Amino acid sequence: MEYDYVIVGAGSAGCVLANRLSADPAVSVALVEAGGPDDKLEIRIPAGFPKLFKTAYDWDYTTAKQPEMLGRELYWPRGRMLGGSSSLNAQMWVRGCALDYDQWGLPGWTYEDVLPYFRKAERRVGSNHGGVYGEAGPLYISEQRSPNVMTGAFLRACEELGMRRLDELNGRSNEGCCQTPVTQNRGRRWSAADAYLKPVAKRPNLKVITGAEVERVLFEGGRAVGVRHGGTTLGARREVILAAGAIGSPLLLLKSGVGPAEDLAAEGVEVVHDLPEVGRNLQDHLASGVMLTTRQPVSIATADSLPNLLRFVVLRSGPFTTNVGEAVAFIRTTPDEPAPDIELIFAPGPFVNHGLDKPTGHGLTVAAVLLQPESRGRVTLSDGKAVVDPGYLTAPADVERLVAGLKTAKKILATDAMRPYAGGPYPPYTNPRTDEELAQWVREKGETLYHPVGTCRMGADAASVVDPELRVRGVDRLRVADASIMPTLNRGHTHAPVIMIGEKAADLIGT
């Protein structure tokens, strides 16, 4: 069982790579996925993603205890199926802004360098002011089909406070407010597997292997020659490409003997190459929300009904098409920020405990998201498993920015535009008022926005894990192509840049 390329992980980047590399009929490609097929109805229904959490379709990670968050262990869902987290996410297509990529300071990865790869992926349905989006790619980027009445009110409220209403969210700057573009095709989720994998699944030179958790990369003389899962070895004549995500890719490197030599030796792992930064530089978007009851019964709290399901199945419309995060606002909390440092996400329903808790009444949520955390964490290896320590709030500035974001969220909800809808606190929200109370609320109830990056940092320096061509330093024929290579987080969401990374990686590998 030997192929030219073996790709580990059928998430966003892995699906892109499988499609683009197998387009050359002269090469053979194996795509190896630990999870199974994306065959559950809730994957197709945009609003159904919380029902996938803590199931067989979810890696169901839990972080290490976070000292700055009252010792809490936080739940981190990650997609474990074809499409990876693109089959599990809230479908928000938010690239970020130009500074996000320019600040990496790497040849070939400036905003102007990566913009063509975003556009190559995109098939915009709906408005495209200024030709911001690509229109011929495989990934549908659509308008929402049935936005909630409160979503328009939220956007008017943002304008009431002086925010700019954006014609398109994904231009050079995203400062302002906008309804969220979504990865949907006629009201149903359109994952990376839908866009890239299913159209080419019958190619004779592409083998998709599901239910196969890779245990290690195999090396001969410092050169990657394949991978092993269960009792099976898959050989790679040209390259092994890790696309297993910000947890899976560093974990696999560590289990394979590439990482901090001292740590590997302590775990009884034979060292192939001492690469101390593997697993370090972990960053994530931390979020904290304002949740209120609604004065009118117009939220999506009671959307889970048979009539609404039939409306979705027959007409592809109604509340089942909601991605929950229907509108966003990107703001700077101080004039000194070079670009937005907080994102506000509006959900026309109460989003409590990742949506796992059944609503007890109508409500709404405005989440404040820390876009550029100064805190750093790491992924380490213990008894063959990943220990995920995001190091939340270890930098005091992170708390200050989130508090400022929550203050703005409260101002939005107090506007004339929101007055017909915004009621009192929705439990467990306690309506904290002072900076100290707001900081305590962040520590008590803050949660991930599901955007871990950075654990196989790309750089031009010798200490980086991968070089600007995504090659793992110190070994041959091994690359990483996923969110783990991002040196810093984007001021947006991570699905879009990971698709871009997959597109660019395919070009790098193909040349």
RORORO-451771 format. One record per residue (C-alpha): x, y, z. Coordinates in pm, whole numbers, plus 32768, in hexadecimal, padded with zeros to 4 digits. Each point is the difference from the previous one (the first is absolute). Layout:
// RORORO-451771
XYZ/...
***
This chain:
// RORORO-451771
800080008000/80D881167F7A/7FA081547F78/80B781337F86/7F5E80DA810A/7F667F9B814C/7F288110809E/7FA17FD8816E/7EB480A38059/7ED080397F22/7FA881538093/7FFB81497F46/816780007F84/800F7E877FCD/7ED280037F18/8096811C7F34/814C7F477FDF/7F5C7EB77FA0/7F4380AF7EEA/811B80D47F76/81177EFC8011/7F307EEA7F69/7FA880E37EDB/81487F837F6C/7FAC7EA17F87/81727FA58007/80098006817D/7F4A7F318107/7F728093813F/7F857F668145/7F2A80D080EB/7FEF7F67815C/7EF1806980F6/7FD57F898168/7E8980397FFA/7EF47F7A7F1E/7F2A80857EE5/7F3981428023/7EB67F4A7FED/7F32808E811F/7ED380DF7FB9/806E810780FD/8136803F7F2B/7F2480737EE1/7F1F80DC80DA/80BA81458049/7F5F80358155/80437E988067/81728019804D/7FDF8003817E/7F567EAB7FE6/81497F777F76/80C3806B8131/80727EE780E6/7FA07EF37F04/80CB7F137F29/802981227F0A/80C380CD80FF/815F7FD18090/7F69808B8145/813F8096808F/80188093815D/810E80F98059/80E77FF18128/7F8980C6812E/801D81757FBD/808180B88134/7F9081557F80/7EA27F7B7FC2/7FBB7F7F815E/80A87EB37FB9/7EF87F9E7EFE/80347EF17EFB/7F64807A7EBC/7F557F317EF6/809A80167EA2/7F337F597EEC/80BC7FA47EC0/7F6E7F4F7ED2/804E7E8C7FE1/7F6F7FA47EAC/802C80517E91/800F81787FED/808D80188161/7F90813780B7/7F6B808F7EC0/7EF07EF78034/7FCF80708169/802C817A8002/7F16812C7FED/804E80337E8C/80818166802B/80E380657EDF/80D681138098/815C80247F6D/807C811080EB/80B281377F86/813980497F36/80D480418135/7FC57E9C8079/80D87F737EEB/80EF81237FD4/805D7FEC8171/80887EA17FC9/812180A47F48/80407ECF7F27/80557FED7E8F/7EDC7F7E7F36/7F0580348119/7FA781727FF3/7E95805F7FCD/803C80407E8F/80AB7EAC7FE5/7EE57F3B80A0/7ED780C27F75/7FFB7F3B7EB7/7FE07EBC80C6/7ECF807F80BE/7F6480667EB8/805B7EB67F5C/7F397F48810B/7ECC80DF8004/7EBC7FE37F3B/7F4281338074/7E857FED7FF3/7F5D81528037/80A081548016/816B80347F9E/803F8175801C/814F805E7F71/80437E9C7F90/807D7FA7815C/7FB27E8F7FDA/805A7EFA7F01/7ED67F7C7F3E/80777EBE7F5B/80937F37811F/7F727EC4809C/7F9E80948152/7EAE80AC800A/7FFD814880C2/7E9580658021/7F1681008091/7F2D7F838120/7EAE7F8F7F7F/7F25804B8130/80B080F180EE/7F4C80478145/7F4D814D802B/80E780578124/81357FDD7F24/7F9C81337F39/7FBC80B68146/815C7FA9807E/809F80927EC7/7F30813D8020/806D8015816C/816C7FEE7F9A/7FC7811B7F08/7F5080C38112/81487FF380C2/80C280807ED4/80807EBA7F6C/80237FE97E88/7F157F117F4B/80DA7F317F18/7F8E7FAB7EA0/80DA7EC78010/80A57F6B8134/81367F6C7F5E/80B781287F6D/815580898068/7F65808C813E/7EE67F6280C7/7FCD811F80F4/7E8B803A8018/7EC77F298007/7F657F0E7F0A/7F1C7ED77FDE/80D47EC57FFA/80447F517EB5/7FE17E898029/80877EC47F61/7EAD7F847F8E/7F6B7F8C7EB7/7E8C80437FE7/7FD9800B8176/80C67EC8805C/81617FE78086/810B7FEF7EF4/81377F6D80A4/815E7FCF7F77/7F9C7E977FBA/7ED380767F35/80D180FB7F40/81447F477FC4/7FE47E8E804F/7EB17F7D7F85/802380867E9C/81457F3B7FD2/7FBB7ED080D8/7FFE7F157ED4/815680637F7F/80C47EBC7FDA/813C80A3808B/7F5880768144/7FC87F168126/7F3280818126/802E7F31813B/7F1580418126/80017F748162/817C7FFD7FFC/80AB80C18118/816F802D7FA3/80E77FAE8122/814880787F71/80C580777ED6/81067F047F90/816480747FC0/812F7F6B7F5B/814580C28023/7F4E8143805E/7F127FE37EDA/7E877FCA801E/7FA27EC47F43/7E997FC4806F/7F0F7FE28124/7F757EEB80D7/7E9B7FCF8076/7F937ECA80BA/80CB7EE87F66/800F80A67EAC/811F80BD7F62/7FC780FB7EE9/813B80577F42/803F81587F6A/80E7800D7ED4/800B817C7FF8/7F7A80A0813F/7F337FDA813B/7F21812E8040/7F6A803B8158/7EB180B37FF5/7F7A7F87814E/7FCE8156809D/809380CE8119/7FE87EDB80F4/80257ED27F1C/812D806F7F35/80E980598121/7F897ECA80BC/805E7F257EDB/815580A67FE0/80407FC68171/7F927E947FF1/80E47FD27ED4/8135808780AE/800681647F79/7FF081008117/80B280698141/80FD7EEB8039/7FF38013817A/7E847FE58008/7FFF7EE27F06/81037F3E80C4/7F2F802A813C/7EDB7F617F45/80D67EE37F81/7FF080767E96/81317FCA7F29/807A81537F85/801180287E88/804381758008/801680F9811F/7F0C81167FA4/7FA880BB8141/7EE180D87F7B/7F1F7EDF7F99/7EBE802E80C5/8058815B807C/7F6A81517F97/7E997F84802F/7F0381197FD6/7E8780018004/7EE280F87FEA/7F64801B815B/7E98807A800F/7F1B8087810E/7E9480577FCC/7EE680E48068/7EBB7F3A8006/7EAC80A18024/7E987F907FF2/7F33808A7EE1/7EC880D58023/7F637F517ED5/7FF87E897FB3/80D080257EC5/81457F4D8058/806E7EAE7F7B/7FCF7F638157/7EC87F477F8C/80767FC17E9A/80317E8B8036/7EAA7F937F87/7F727F187EF7/7F67811C7F2E/815180B17FF5/80AE7EBC7FA3/7F0A7FCD7EE2/803681687F92/81737FBA7FF1/7FDC7EB77F45/7F0680827F01/805D816F7FD5/816080128093/7F95812A80D0/7F9680568160/80B87FFB814C/80A87EB17FBA/80DB80BB7F04/808C80E6810B/81717FE2804C/7FB08095815A/810D81117FDB/7F3280CB7F0A/80B481508017/81508085806F/80A781488059/817880338007/8072811980E4/8137809F8091/7FE9802C8178/80FE811C7FF9/807880E77EE8/815E7F6E802F/7F9C7EAF7F72/807A7FDC7E97/7ECA7F347FA3/7ED47F6A80B6/805C7F4B8140/7E9D7F91805A/7EF37F547F33/7E9680118070/7F267EE07F86/7E878018800C/7F337EC48033/7E8380217FF7/7FDF7F018115/80967FA28151/814A7F4D7FBE/80507F638151/81097EF48037/80537FDC7E8E/7E907FD67FAF/7FF87EB880BE/7F04808380FF/7E9880067F89/7F7781658007/7F0E804E8119/7F67812A7F4A/803D81017EF2/814880BA800B/812080967F3F/817B8001801D/811280F67FA7/81557F618029/814180C88023/81267F4B7F60/816F804D8048/809D800D7EA6/8172802B804A/804D7F52814A/81508044809C/7FE67EC280CE/80A97EC87F7B/7FD17E918054/807C7EB27F82/7FA67E9C7FA0/80D07EF480A9/800D7E878004/7FA47F2C812D/7FCE7E867FF0/7FCA80167E8B/7EED81068018/7FF181777FCC/800180EC8129/7F6781477F89/805B813280CC/7F9681447F54/808680DA811A/7ECC80DC7FF9/801C815C809A/816A7FD5806C/803981557F5F/7F41810D80C7/7FB780C97EC4/7F217EE77F85/7F1080308122/7FFB817A7FCE/7FA67FE07E90/7EE97F068044/7F6E80E2810D/800381207F08/7F547F227F02/7EEE7F9F80F5/7FC5816F804E/7FC580487E90/7F177ED47FE7/7F33808C8120/7FF081567F53/7F7E7F5F7EC1/7EED7F4F80C0/7F99814A80A2/7FC880B57EB2/7EB1806D7F73/80217EF87EF0/80167EE680FE/7F06808A80FA/7ED77F3D7F72/80BB7EB98030/810180158119/7F767F9D8152/809F7FA1814B/811F7F0F8049/7FDB7EA07F7B/80917F0380F8/81197FC08046/805481657F95/7FFE80DF8134/801C815A7F5F/8156805B808C/803D81767FFD/815680648087/81487FA67F5A/80487F11811D/7EAF7F547FDC/802A7FE47E87/815D7F6D8028/7F757F0280F6/7EEE7FA77F07/81087FBF7EF6/80BD7F1C80EB/7EC67F468072/7F527FCA7EB2/80F080527EE4/80197EF07EF6/80BF7FB07EC3/7F85807E7EAF/809A7EC07F6E/812C80A07F51/81477F64807D/8135804A7F2E/81798022800F/80897EB9808A/80DB7FB47ECF/806481697FC8/807080667EA6/812A80E87FF2/813D80677F4E/80CA7FCE8141/80B27EBD8055/7F2C7FCC813A/7EB67FEC7F40/7F5E7EAE7FCC/7FC3802B7E8C/80A080E57EFF/7F3780E27F15/7FD47ED67F14/7F637F3E8124/811F7F058015/80497F7E815E/815B80708063/810A7EF88037/7F547EE47F45/7FB97FC17E91/7EC07FC07F3D/7F18806E8118/7F1F81337FFF/7EEB809180D6/7EDB80B87F62/7EEC806C80EF/7FB28100810F/812C7F9180CC/80F080B37F14/7F67815A8038/80FD80D780C0/7EE780D8808F/7E857FF57FFC/7F3D80BB7EF8/7F03810B8060/7EE87F267F80/7FB37E8D8003/80ED7EE77FA9/7F417F377EFB/804A80F97EEA/817A8016803A/801C7E868023/7F5A7FD47EAD/80F581027F7A/81257F44809D/7F8C7EC07F59/7FE980AC7EAD/8157809E8022/809C7EC08086/7F877F437ECE/80B780F87F23/813C7FEA80D5/7FFB7E847FF6/7FA77FEC7E92/812B80D57FA0/
***
